[in-house]
Amino acid sequence: MNLRHIAISTVFSVLIITFLLGTDFWKEKESSTWSINECNRILTKSPWAFSDSFGRATYREGLFHCRLISAKPIRLAMIRLGQIQNPNDEAMKFQMDKELTIKPEERILIQISYQVEPGMIKVFNSLHSFFGRAHTGHFRGNTLLSSSEGVFVPLSEYRPWTTSRPNPVFVFPRFDENGDLYFTGKEEVITLRSEFSVPTSGRNYRIFITMNPKDMWYQGEFEL
């Protein structure tokens, strides 16, 4: 094989790998076969996982990460990682099978995490302390889910991080007072907005996440 053929073969291989990495593998592969990298992709860079930067002016200090832990693909990825780490644990297999059949709960759960740039440990400490001590009142009235169709759903509960729950969670109702879904997957855009102040640092923060409902379908169901 001459150098020209080697170069063409290498380029073709790179294109194939790029294509595979860019596909929505969860549409084709069973969750029981997801790899560690695939699970991590769902948990960090998928239609159910988002990031938003924060900082002063044009200087980025860190990122807020938001993960829809009420969405089935996110829960399945978490369980699958446990399966990979404990391949002989029958309880993990049972949990995976159960997750595939249960209906979505009545609430929308958004897990929040945060990371900072090097040298920003004080920023992290102030955020971590705030999210551990905050209560629903700190976010009520300034945290909501909305849609391009004019639906506005205020936060119903805030759950701080604890020793058993390492990340805080925003909780929103899934149904209105008539029992109808607030969001159906037919919306053009769904947005998460939150603004809050951290007393220890005197800083104001804002989370703004835009979701594309058309991509948030799994096994024929809208997952939020």
C-alpha positions as CSV (number, residue, x, y, z in Angstrom):
1,M,0.0,0.0,0.0
2,N,1.5,3.3,-1.0
3,L,1.5,6.6,1.0
4,R,-1.4,8.0,-1.0
5,H,-3.6,4.9,-0.2
6,I,-2.5,5.1,3.5
7,A,-3.5,8.8,3.7
8,I,-6.9,8.1,2.1
9,S,-7.5,5.2,4.4
10,T,-6.6,7.3,7.5
11,V,-8.9,10.2,6.4
12,F,-11.7,7.7,5.8
13,S,-11.2,6.2,9.2
14,V,-11.3,9.5,10.9
15,L,-14.5,10.5,9.1
16,I,-16.1,7.2,10.2
17,I,-15.1,7.7,13.8
18,T,-16.3,11.3,13.7
19,F,-19.6,10.2,12.3
20,L,-20.2,7.6,14.9
21,L,-19.3,9.9,17.8
22,G,-21.7,12.5,16.4
23,T,-24.7,10.2,16.0
24,D,-27.5,9.9,18.6
25,F,-26.5,6.3,19.5
26,W,-29.3,6.1,22.1
27,K,-31.8,5.9,19.2
28,E,-30.3,2.7,18.0
29,K,-28.5,1.0,20.9
30,E,-30.1,-0.7,23.9
31,S,-29.2,1.0,27.1
32,S,-27.8,-2.3,28.5
33,T,-25.0,-2.1,25.8
34,W,-24.0,1.6,26.4
35,S,-20.3,2.0,27.0
36,I,-18.8,4.2,29.7
37,N,-18.1,7.0,27.1
38,E,-21.6,6.8,25.8
39,C,-23.1,7.0,29.3
40,N,-20.9,10.0,30.0
41,R,-22.0,11.7,26.8
42,I,-25.6,11.3,27.8
43,L,-24.9,12.7,31.2
44,T,-22.9,15.7,29.9
45,K,-23.6,16.5,26.2
46,S,-27.0,15.3,25.2
47,P,-30.5,16.8,24.7
48,W,-31.0,16.2,28.5
49,A,-27.8,17.8,29.8
50,F,-26.7,21.4,29.5
51,S,-24.1,23.9,30.6
52,D,-24.1,27.7,31.1
53,S,-21.0,29.8,31.9
54,F,-20.8,32.5,34.6
55,G,-18.3,35.2,35.5
56,R,-17.7,38.9,35.5
57,A,-18.0,40.9,32.3
58,T,-16.3,38.8,29.6
59,Y,-14.2,36.7,32.0
60,R,-15.5,33.2,32.5
61,E,-15.2,32.0,36.1
62,G,-17.0,28.7,35.8
63,L,-19.9,26.7,34.5
64,F,-23.3,25.6,35.8
65,H,-24.2,22.1,34.6
66,C,-27.9,21.2,34.5
67,R,-29.0,17.6,34.1
68,L,-32.6,16.4,33.7
69,I,-32.6,13.5,36.1
70,S,-36.3,13.0,35.6
71,A,-35.6,12.0,32.0
72,K,-35.3,8.3,31.4
73,P,-32.0,8.4,29.3
74,I,-30.3,10.2,32.1
75,R,-31.5,7.7,34.7
76,L,-30.6,4.8,32.4
77,A,-27.1,6.2,31.9
78,M,-26.5,6.4,35.6
79,I,-27.7,2.8,36.2
80,R,-25.7,1.5,33.3
81,L,-22.5,3.1,34.7
82,G,-23.3,1.2,37.9
83,Q,-23.7,-2.0,35.9
84,I,-20.3,-1.6,34.2
85,Q,-18.6,-1.0,37.6
86,N,-20.5,-3.9,39.2
87,P,-21.1,-6.4,36.4
88,N,-22.1,-9.3,38.7
89,D,-24.6,-7.2,40.7
90,E,-28.1,-8.7,39.9
91,A,-29.7,-5.7,41.7
92,M,-28.3,-3.4,39.0
93,K,-29.8,-5.5,36.2
94,F,-33.2,-5.5,38.0
95,Q,-33.0,-1.7,38.4
96,M,-32.3,-1.3,34.7
97,D,-35.2,-3.5,33.7
98,K,-37.6,-1.7,36.1
99,E,-36.5,1.7,34.8
100,L,-37.4,0.7,31.3
101,T,-41.0,0.1,32.3
102,I,-42.0,2.7,34.9
103,K,-43.9,5.8,34.0
104,P,-42.4,9.3,34.5
105,E,-43.0,10.8,37.9
106,E,-45.2,13.8,38.4
107,R,-42.3,16.2,38.7
108,I,-39.6,17.5,36.5
109,L,-36.2,17.2,38.3
110,I,-33.2,19.3,37.2
111,Q,-29.9,18.5,39.0
112,I,-27.5,21.4,39.3
113,S,-23.7,21.1,39.6
114,Y,-20.9,23.7,39.2
115,Q,-17.3,23.9,38.4
116,V,-14.8,26.8,38.4
117,E,-11.7,27.8,36.5
118,P,-8.3,27.3,38.1
119,G,-7.7,29.8,40.9
120,M,-11.4,30.3,41.6
121,I,-11.6,28.2,44.7
122,K,-13.3,31.0,46.7
123,V,-16.0,31.3,44.1
124,F,-16.6,27.5,44.3
125,N,-16.7,27.6,48.1
126,S,-19.2,30.4,48.2
127,L,-21.5,28.6,45.7
128,H,-21.1,25.3,47.4
129,S,-22.0,26.8,50.8
130,F,-25.0,28.6,49.3
131,F,-26.4,25.6,47.5
132,G,-26.1,23.5,50.7
133,R,-27.9,26.0,52.9
134,A,-30.4,27.5,50.5
135,H,-34.1,26.7,50.6
136,T,-37.0,27.0,48.2
137,G,-37.6,30.6,49.2
138,H,-34.3,31.6,47.8
139,F,-35.4,30.6,44.3
140,R,-39.2,31.0,44.4
141,G,-40.3,33.8,42.0
142,N,-37.0,33.9,40.1
143,T,-36.6,30.3,38.9
144,L,-39.0,28.9,36.2
145,L,-39.4,26.7,33.2
146,S,-41.1,28.4,30.2
147,S,-41.8,27.5,26.6
148,S,-42.1,29.3,23.2
149,E,-45.9,28.7,23.5
150,G,-46.2,31.0,26.4
151,V,-46.2,28.5,29.2
152,F,-44.5,29.6,32.5
153,V,-44.0,27.0,35.3
154,P,-42.6,28.3,38.6
155,L,-40.3,26.3,40.8
156,S,-42.2,24.2,43.3
157,E,-39.3,23.0,45.4
158,Y,-35.6,23.3,45.9
159,R,-33.6,20.4,47.3
160,P,-30.1,21.3,48.7
161,W,-27.2,19.0,48.4
162,T,-26.6,16.6,51.3
163,T,-24.2,13.9,52.2
164,S,-26.5,11.4,50.5
165,R,-27.4,13.7,47.6
166,P,-24.2,15.4,46.3
167,N,-26.0,17.8,44.0
168,P,-28.9,20.2,44.5
169,V,-32.1,19.8,42.6
170,F,-34.7,22.2,41.1
171,V,-38.2,20.6,41.2
172,F,-41.0,21.7,38.9
173,P,-44.6,20.3,38.5
174,R,-45.2,18.3,35.4
175,F,-49.0,18.7,35.3
176,D,-51.2,21.8,35.6
177,E,-54.2,22.0,38.0
178,N,-56.4,20.2,35.3
179,G,-54.0,17.3,35.1
180,D,-52.7,18.3,31.7
181,L,-49.0,18.3,30.8
182,Y,-47.2,21.6,30.8
183,F,-44.8,20.4,28.2
184,T,-45.6,17.9,25.5
185,G,-42.5,17.9,23.2
186,K,-44.2,19.9,20.5
187,E,-42.7,23.2,21.7
188,E,-40.1,25.0,19.7
189,V,-38.1,25.8,22.8
190,I,-38.2,25.1,26.5
191,T,-36.1,27.4,28.7
192,L,-34.8,27.2,32.3
193,R,-34.2,30.5,33.9
194,S,-32.9,31.2,37.4
195,E,-31.5,34.2,39.1
196,F,-30.2,34.2,42.7
197,S,-27.8,36.0,45.1
198,V,-25.0,34.5,47.2
199,P,-24.9,36.5,50.4
200,T,-21.4,35.4,51.5
201,S,-19.8,36.8,48.3
202,G,-22.4,39.5,47.4
203,R,-22.6,38.0,43.9
204,N,-25.6,37.7,41.7
205,Y,-25.8,34.7,39.4
206,R,-28.0,33.7,36.4
207,I,-28.7,30.4,34.8
208,F,-30.2,30.4,31.3
209,I,-30.6,27.1,29.5
210,T,-32.4,26.5,26.2
211,M,-33.6,23.1,25.4
212,N,-34.8,21.7,22.0
213,P,-37.8,19.5,22.7
214,K,-37.6,17.9,19.2
215,D,-34.4,16.2,20.2
216,M,-35.7,15.1,23.6
217,W,-37.5,11.9,22.5
218,Y,-36.5,8.4,23.6
219,Q,-38.2,5.2,22.5
220,G,-41.2,7.2,21.2
221,E,-41.7,9.2,24.4
222,F,-40.9,12.8,25.2
223,E,-38.4,12.8,28.1
224,L,-38.2,15.8,30.4
